[in-house]
Amino acid sequence: MADLHDLSALDAAAAVRRRDVSPVELVEHALDRIARLDSQVGAFVTVTDESAREQAKAAERALGDADDPAGLPALFGVPTAIKDLNLTAGTPTKLGSRIFAGWVPDIDDHVVTLLRAAGTISLGKTATPEFGLPCYTETDIGPPARTPWDTSRSAGGSSGGAAAAVASGFIPIAQGSDGGGSIRIPASVCGLVGLKTSRGRISRGPLDIDSSRLSVLGPLARTVRDAAAFLDEVAIPQPGDPDPLPSLPAGHTFLARCDRDPGALRIGRYLDSPIETDIDPQVRSAWEQATALLTGLGHEVVDVAAPVPPEAIPAFETVWAVSAASVPVDPARTGELRALTRYLRERAAGISGVQYATALGMLNVYARRGIAATAHLDAVLTPTVAMLPRPVGWFIGSDDDPAADFESQKRFTPYTAMYNTTGQPAISLPLYQSTDGLPIGMMLVGRPRGEAALLALAAQLEGALPWVSRRPAIWSD
């Protein structure tokens, strides 16, 4: 058998069901890699090794008691991790902030409960920036999260730790969240599959204070099929969900859709985003290559305009600032927040309730118009980000100017946030690399509630241009 970390999540689970490898062996292998190598990439903020070992032993007992191991969940026994924005009972949930460094929730988020019920084994909490606000993962409570393809560069954010963990071969799949690109951005810079699900596809309960409804949950994985299997296990509506999407019909799975021909699709593409930016020539070239790949597979690719106008950006920024201010912080400790967080909260202080409500309403208007403008398309193609992975510290700069930091983030990722506004599913695929081996992700956006069709298309692209054999140097350590 190959090294255990070479196995995809589905392959690892299949090996467990065959009893070729045990959950304990998978967990011990992963914990060993984290202990030896995580200082290079900063993926984990908390490692729950004792709990993981206990879960692995329990999984072994369940495997021994199973009359038919083939009937166990698709990801049974697979090591994973939880983003440190998501509540985990009995485990610190630091939200990337020194203010919450000692907070230990007494409840789990539903996604945590569902992943445990699926038989996955969490090894801990992955690093995230303060309150998940920026598109890079640099905090006051741990080292920066770095892409293993070049550890001088950021792993992106806000699911940067999750992406670094999967890309470094610590775990085969990780849970992330995405309010403006926070799954897709780190997937792109770390060479992974990153799926932003449709609004309402995965429950954000039980304590969901996000009035903007921009943020959703989803996987970071090495393969499209692993991402689909993750979705099958957690896309289960929960009581009280404000906008749940129905489960797939009985006998249908997202994983099975990966094995279906997507058919000949009509796919729009664009480069000019509502945010002005300079697109790296290698990113532009990758986008052209993706167009040729899709055309060669029998799809029609047509040029379209960006579905959301520049006028939507101020409304989004208003909502984002208020979201930053909605995290409860002791006023006496606001000085302990990072400069970017303080900047956004100060912007929010000047926004009235009427202005916030108006911004939310206008985002809904722009979203409806954007969906209508692309209703004739089966998918949309853009780069995931406009530039190659950025050096650690690039966004903050030498003078730590938070306004300039915020503008740099917008120029780096001008494509992702509009689809949090529309609520459509979107996936970043690691189709290409730069001349010096840095990952370049391409983003495909599906129809509303269209994960199944989007995964079928993504799986077709993975089959045509496989990427799983590409591995950073840390992989062999």
SVG drawing of the C-alpha trace seen along z (x, -y; Angstrom):
<svg xmlns="http://www.w3.org/2000/svg" viewBox="-37 -57 48 67">
<polyline fill="none" stroke="black" stroke-width="0.4" points="0.0,0.0 1.1,-3.6 1.9,-5.9 -1.3,-6.4 -1.4,-10.1 -1.3,-9.3 -4.8,-7.9 -7.8,-10.1 -10.6,-10.3 -12.7,-7.8 -9.7,-5.5 -8.8,-5.6 -12.4,-4.8 -12.5,-1.9 -9.2,-0.6 -10.8,-0.8 -13.9,1.2 -11.6,3.8 -9.7,3.9 -6.5,3.2 -5.8,0.3 -7.4,-0.7 -8.7,-4.1 -6.1,-4.1 -3.3,-3.7 -4.7,-6.5 -5.0,-8.8 -1.6,-8.0 0.0,-8.5 -1.7,-11.9 -0.8,-13.0 2.8,-12.1 2.9,-14.2 1.3,-17.2 3.8,-16.9 6.8,-16.8 5.7,-19.2 3.1,-21.6 5.6,-24.2 6.4,-24.7 2.8,-25.6 0.8,-26.6 -2.2,-24.6 -3.5,-23.8 -4.2,-26.1 -5.3,-23.2 -4.5,-19.5 -6.9,-17.3 -4.7,-14.2 -6.3,-12.4 -9.8,-12.9 -8.8,-11.8 -7.2,-8.6 -10.4,-7.8 -12.6,-8.3 -10.3,-6.1 -10.5,-3.3 -14.3,-3.7 -14.3,-3.5 -12.3,-0.3 -14.8,1.2 -17.7,0.2 -15.9,1.7 -15.4,5.0 -19.1,5.1 -20.4,4.3 -22.2,7.2 -21.4,5.7 -18.6,3.1 -19.7,2.1 -22.7,0.5 -20.6,-2.0 -20.7,-5.6 -18.6,-6.6 -16.0,-8.5 -16.0,-6.2 -12.6,-6.3 -11.2,-9.2 -9.2,-11.9 -10.4,-15.4 -10.4,-18.8 -12.7,-21.6 -12.2,-25.2 -11.7,-27.3 -14.7,-29.5 -17.0,-26.5 -18.1,-25.6 -16.7,-22.4 -18.0,-21.4 -15.2,-21.0 -12.5,-22.2 -11.2,-25.8 -12.8,-27.8 -10.6,-30.9 -12.1,-32.6 -8.5,-33.5 -8.5,-36.1 -6.6,-36.6 -9.8,-37.8 -11.4,-34.3 -8.2,-32.3 -9.7,-30.8 -13.2,-30.3 -14.5,-26.7 -18.0,-26.2 -20.4,-23.7 -22.1,-22.8 -21.2,-21.7 -22.2,-23.3 -24.5,-21.0 -21.8,-20.4 -19.4,-19.1 -22.1,-16.7 -22.9,-15.5 -19.2,-14.8 -18.8,-12.9 -22.0,-10.9 -20.5,-10.1 -17.6,-8.4 -14.9,-11.0 -12.4,-11.7 -11.4,-15.3 -7.7,-15.9 -8.4,-19.4 -9.0,-23.0 -7.5,-24.6 -6.2,-28.2 -8.3,-31.0 -7.8,-34.8 -9.6,-37.0 -13.3,-36.4 -12.6,-35.0 -12.5,-38.5 -9.5,-38.6 -8.4,-36.4 -5.2,-35.5 -4.5,-33.7 -2.2,-35.7 -3.2,-36.1 -1.9,-37.1 -2.4,-33.6 -0.2,-31.5 2.0,-31.4 0.7,-32.4 -0.8,-29.6 1.4,-29.0 0.9,-27.2 3.2,-24.1 4.0,-24.9 6.1,-27.8 6.2,-28.4 7.2,-32.1 3.6,-32.6 0.2,-32.7 -2.2,-29.7 -5.0,-32.2 -8.0,-32.6 -10.1,-32.5 -9.9,-28.7 -6.2,-28.9 -5.3,-26.4 -7.7,-23.9 -6.2,-24.2 -2.6,-24.0 -3.5,-20.8 -5.0,-19.0 -2.3,-20.3 0.5,-19.2 -0.9,-15.6 -1.9,-15.9 -5.5,-15.0 -7.3,-14.1 -10.3,-16.5 -11.2,-19.4 -14.2,-21.5 -14.2,-25.2 -16.5,-28.1 -16.9,-30.8 -18.4,-34.3 -16.6,-36.0 -14.3,-33.4 -12.9,-31.8 -12.9,-28.2 -12.1,-28.9 -9.2,-31.3 -7.1,-28.9 -8.1,-26.1 -6.6,-28.0 -3.4,-29.0 -2.9,-25.5 -3.7,-23.5 -7.0,-21.9 -10.6,-21.4 -12.7,-24.0 -16.5,-23.9 -18.6,-26.8 -22.1,-25.3 -25.4,-26.9 -27.0,-29.0 -29.0,-26.7 -27.3,-23.5 -25.4,-22.8 -26.9,-23.9 -25.1,-26.8 -26.9,-26.1 -27.6,-26.0 -26.1,-29.4 -26.1,-31.3 -25.8,-35.1 -25.0,-35.9 -27.8,-38.2 -26.1,-38.7 -26.6,-35.1 -23.4,-35.4 -21.4,-32.6 -21.8,-28.9 -19.9,-25.8 -18.1,-23.3 -15.1,-21.1 -11.5,-21.5 -10.3,-18.3 -7.7,-16.8 -10.4,-15.3 -13.8,-16.2 -15.2,-12.9 -14.0,-13.5 -15.7,-16.8 -18.9,-15.3 -18.8,-12.5 -18.3,-15.2 -21.4,-17.0 -23.5,-13.8 -22.7,-13.4 -23.5,-17.0 -26.1,-18.3 -28.9,-17.3 -31.4,-20.0 -31.7,-20.6 -34.7,-21.9 -34.8,-25.7 -32.7,-26.2 -34.1,-29.5 -33.6,-28.4 -32.9,-24.7 -32.5,-23.0 -34.2,-19.7 -32.0,-16.5 -31.5,-14.7 -34.1,-12.1 -33.7,-8.7 -31.0,-6.7 -29.3,-9.8 -26.0,-11.1 -23.6,-13.9 -20.9,-11.3 -22.8,-9.4 -23.2,-12.5 -19.4,-12.6 -19.6,-9.5 -22.3,-10.9 -21.5,-12.7 -22.5,-16.3 -23.6,-16.5 -22.7,-19.4 -23.0,-22.6 -23.2,-26.3 -20.6,-28.0 -20.0,-31.7 -16.7,-33.3 -15.3,-36.7 -12.2,-38.4 -13.5,-41.9 -14.8,-41.9 -16.7,-44.7 -13.4,-45.3 -10.6,-46.8 -7.4,-44.8 -4.3,-43.7 -4.6,-40.1 -1.4,-38.1 -0.5,-37.0 -0.1,-33.4 -3.6,-33.5 -5.0,-34.9 -3.2,-32.2 -4.6,-29.5 -8.1,-30.9 -7.6,-30.6 -6.3,-27.1 -9.4,-26.2 -11.6,-27.6 -9.8,-25.4 -10.1,-22.4 -13.9,-22.9 -14.3,-23.4 -12.4,-20.3 -14.7,-18.4 -17.6,-19.4 -18.9,-22.4 -19.8,-25.8 -17.9,-28.6 -19.2,-32.2 -17.9,-35.5 -20.3,-37.3 -20.2,-40.3 -19.8,-40.0 -23.3,-39.5 -22.9,-42.0 -22.1,-45.7 -19.5,-47.8 -22.4,-49.5 -22.8,-46.3 -19.3,-46.6 -20.1,-49.5 -23.2,-47.6 -21.2,-44.4 -18.6,-46.4 -21.3,-47.9 -22.6,-44.4 -19.1,-43.0 -18.2,-45.8 -21.4,-45.2 -20.6,-41.5 -17.2,-42.3 -18.9,-44.4 -21.5,-41.8 -19.0,-39.5 -19.5,-40.4 -16.3,-41.9 -15.8,-43.4 -15.4,-47.2 -12.5,-47.3 -10.6,-44.8 -11.2,-46.2 -7.6,-47.5 -6.5,-43.9 -8.2,-43.3 -6.0,-43.4 -5.8,-46.6 -8.0,-45.3 -10.7,-44.1 -10.7,-47.5 -10.9,-49.3 -13.9,-47.3 -15.7,-47.7 -15.0,-51.4 -16.6,-51.6 -19.6,-49.8 -20.0,-52.3 -20.8,-54.9 -23.5,-52.8 -27.1,-53.3 -29.6,-50.5 -31.4,-52.0 -28.2,-52.0 -27.5,-48.4 -31.0,-47.3 -30.7,-49.2 -27.4,-47.6 -28.9,-44.1 -31.8,-44.9 -29.7,-46.2 -27.5,-43.0 -30.7,-41.0 -31.6,-43.2 -28.1,-42.7 -28.2,-39.0 -31.6,-38.6 -30.3,-40.5 -27.1,-38.6 -28.9,-35.2 -31.3,-36.4 -28.3,-37.6 -26.8,-34.2 -29.9,-32.1 -29.2,-31.0 -25.9,-29.4 -25.2,-26.1 -22.0,-27.4 -19.6,-30.4 -15.8,-30.3 -13.5,-32.8 -10.1,-32.6 -10.5,-32.0 -8.1,-34.8 -6.4,-37.4 -2.8,-36.8 -0.4,-34.1 -0.2,-33.2 1.0,-36.3 3.9,-36.4 3.2,-36.2 2.7,-39.8 1.9,-41.2 -1.6,-42.3 -0.6,-44.0 2.4,-45.7 5.2,-47.4 3.0,-50.2 0.0,-47.9 -2.5,-50.3 -5.8,-48.4 -7.5,-50.5 -4.7,-49.6 -4.9,-46.0 -8.6,-45.9 -8.0,-47.3 -5.2,-44.8 -7.6,-42.0 -10.2,-43.2 -7.6,-43.4 -6.4,-39.9 -9.8,-38.3 -12.2,-40.2 -14.3,-37.2 -15.4,-35.2 -17.6,-37.4 -20.3,-38.1 -21.4,-34.5 -21.8,-34.7 -24.3,-37.4 -26.2,-35.3 -26.0,-32.2 -24.9,-30.0 -22.6,-27.0 -19.0,-27.6 -16.0,-25.4 -12.2,-26.1 -10.3,-23.5 -6.4,-23.2 -6.2,-22.8 -2.9,-24.7 0.4,-25.8 2.7,-28.7 6.1,-28.4 7.7,-28.0 5.1,-25.5 2.6,-27.6 -1.0,-26.5 -3.5,-28.4 -7.1,-27.6 -10.0,-28.1 -13.5,-28.8 -16.7,-27.3 -20.1,-28.7 -23.2,-26.6 -26.9,-27.3 -28.7,-28.1 -28.9,-24.9 -26.9,-23.2 -24.1,-21.4 -24.9,-18.0 -24.4,-19.3 -21.4,-21.4 -19.7,-18.4 -20.4,-16.3 -18.6,-19.0 -15.8,-19.3 -15.2,-15.5 -15.1,-15.5 -12.4,-18.2 -10.5,-16.3 -10.6,-13.2 -9.4,-15.1 -6.6,-16.9 -5.7,-15.0 -4.0,-16.9 -3.8,-14.5 -0.3,-13.4 1.0,-16.9 2.4,-17.2 4.5,-19.8 7.9,-18.8 6.6,-18.5 4.5,-15.5 7.5,-13.2 8.8,-14.3"/>
</svg>
